[in-house]
């Protein structure tokens, strides 16, 4: 094996819990099923990108409730904004 990646379970649980909370809130607000699926796909793709970005040596963006909710709602653009904010700090 070329790469041995250890996946931190606590970060995955935070991501899953934040997406579940978002889906429950949308369901309570009577959002359409199509919108819920779209946001869930955005969250999944954004979460994977956020997780992979953390493997770049010079960038370490913490996976917190706020970052996961932003990525869940806005997807890839939120990841880009998080990177810019991190680089400005």
N, C-alpha and C positions, 0 to 999 in steps of 0.2 A: 504494500500500500504506500502510495506517495504521500497522502495527507491523512493525518489522524486528528480529527476534529472532535472535541468534547463539547457536547451541547449542554449548556447550563439549564437545568430543569426549572429553576426559579424564574428565569426570564421567559421561558415558554409558558409557564403558568400565569405570569402577569399578562402576557399577550392574550392568551385564551380568555382569561377573566375579563379583561378590558373589552374585548370584542363581544363577549357574552352580555356584558352590561349594556353596551351600545345597542345590540340587537334587541334586548328586552325593552330599553327605552323607546326605540323606534316602534316596536310592536305595541307598546302602551299608547303611543301617539297615533296609532292607526296608520302607520306608514304602509305603503304597498309592498308586496312580496318582492317585486322587481327591484325596488330601492334597497331593501334589506340585503338581497343577494349582491347587488352592485357594491354596497358598502362592505360586505363581508369579503368579496373578492379584492377590493381595494386594500382592506386591512391585511389580508393574507399576503398579497404581493408586496405591499409596503413593509410589513413585518419581516419578510424574508430579506428584502433589500437592506433594511435597518440592521438586521442580524449580520448580513454579509459585510456591510460597511465597517462593522466593528473589527473585522479581521484585517483591515488596512492598518499598518503599524502606526501611522501618525494620527489616526482618528479613532477616538473612543467615545461614542455617544451612549450615555446610559439609557437603558431601556426601562423607563418609568411609566406610570399610569398616564402622565400627560403626553409623553412622546408617542405612546401606543395609541392613545385616543386621537391625537392629531393625525398620525399615519393612517389610522382606521377610517377617519372621515375623509381626508384629503388625498391619501395614497402617496404616490411618488413625489408630487410637489412638496408635501410636508417633509419628506426625507431630505430633499434638497434644502429646504429652509432650515431644518435642524443642523445640517452640515454647515451651512453658512453661519448660523448663530454660534455653533461650536468653534468655527475657525476665527470668528471675531473675538471671542472671549480670550 
